[in-house]
Amino acid sequence: LGSGKQYIVEVTATNAAGVSTSVLTNGVAVITHAPQSGQVLDGNAKHDIDYQFSMSQLSAHWMGFTDNESSIVEYQWSIGTSPTAGDVLSPTSVGKATTSLLSGLNLINNKRYFVSVIAYNLAGLTATVTSNGVLLDQTLPVAGSVYDGLSSDPENDIDYQVDTATVAVTWLPFSDPESGIDHYEYSLLEQQRTDIE
């Protein structure tokens, strides 16, 4: 039999007088190949996330699962503390949805969680893909030192300047042990002077 082909069976009954009746089955498709694997991305945005702050929920979305011999009829997703573990959420059907979110969790800071997706075709054959994981980061960055002026030496921090067009600031690197520093922002604020009467 050829994979991907549909077959029907005809059954014919003939009586002693030579009269026959035939019935056809509704057919059976031969499917020997599992679905083609897609991608599983952490988070519910269009891109994959590597870190998150929330300790109470996890989400994922997936794409690119296909089947040339039949079709994808169901997805199941699971969540674990290691790839394919399922120790947070065992495989759970989401039908044909390609995104899911689980809330009400009590996750652990500085731990990585992985989402696995199982795609089923009409024959029950599967393809399983696991995300690269998302790390929970609930700690604030560790502040570096910030100085007025262009020097990183605290002895050269300035208190006065005559330039009315620009203000310079220098800082020593901040750090974050879980997710690192992604970017810096700065703003200029006005405050009441306390050095004059």
Long-range contacts (C-beta under 8 A, 24 or more apart in sequence): 1-30, 2-30, 3-30, 3-31, 3-32, 3-33, 3-69, 4-29, 4-30, 4-31, 4-33, 4-68, 4-69, 5-29, 5-30, 6-30, 29-69, 29-70, 29-122, 29-123, 31-69, 31-70, 31-121, 31-122, 31-123, 31-125, 32-69, 32-123, 33-67, 33-68, 33-69, 33-125, 34-121, 34-125, 34-126, 34-127, 35-65, 35-66, 35-67, 35-72, 35-119, 35-120, 35-121, 35-125, 35-126, 35-127, 36-64, 36-65, 36-66, 36-67, 36-68, 36-127, 37-64, 37-65, 37-119, 37-127, 37-128, 37-129, 38-62, 38-63, 38-64, 38-65, 38-66, 38-117, 38-119, 38-127, 38-129, 39-63, 39-64, 39-129, 40-115, 40-116, 40-117, 40-129, 40-130, 40-131, 41-131, 42-115, 42-131, 42-132, 42-133, 42-134, 43-134, 44-99, 44-101, 48-131, 48-132, 49-134, 50-132, 50-133, 50-134, 50-135, 50-179, 51-134, 51-135, 51-136, 51-137, 51-178, 51-179, 52-134, 52-135, 52-136, 52-137, 53-136, 53-137, 53-138, 54-107, 54-136, 55-105, 55-106, 55-107, 55-108, 55-109, 55-136, 55-138, 56-103, 56-104, 56-105, 56-106, 56-107, 57-101, 57-102, 57-103, 57-104, 57-105, 58-88, 58-101, 58-102, 58-105, 58-107, 58-113, 58-115, 58-134, 59-99, 59-100, 59-101, 59-102, 60-99, 60-100, 60-115, 60-117, 60-131, 61-98, 61-99, 61-100, 62-98, 62-99, 62-117, 62-129, 63-98, 65-117, 65-119, 65-127, 65-129, 67-119, 67-121, 67-122, 69-121, 70-121, 70-122, 70-123, 71-121, 71-122, 72-96, 72-119, 72-120, 72-121, 73-120, 73-121, 73-122, 74-119, 74-120, 75-117, 75-118, 75-119, 75-120, 76-117, 76-118, 76-120, 77-115, 77-116, 77-117, 77-118, 78-115, 78-116, 78-118, 79-113, 79-114, 79-115, 79-116, 80-113, 80-114, 80-116, 81-111, 81-112, 81-113, 81-114, 82-114, 83-114, 83-116, 83-130, 83-133, 84-114, 84-116, 84-128, 84-130, 85-114, 86-116, 88-113, 91-116, 91-118, 107-136, 108-136, 109-136, 109-137, 109-138, 109-139, 109-178, 110-135, 110-136, 110-137, 110-139, 110-177, 110-178, 111-135, 111-136, 112-136, 135-178, 135-179, 136-178, 137-176, 137-178, 137-179, 139-176, 139-177, 139-178, 140-176, 141-174, 141-175, 141-176, 141-181, 142-174, 142-175, 142-176, 142-177, 143-174, 144-171, 144-172, 144-173, 144-174, 144-175, 145-171, 145-172, 146-170, 146-171, 146-172, 147-171, 159-195
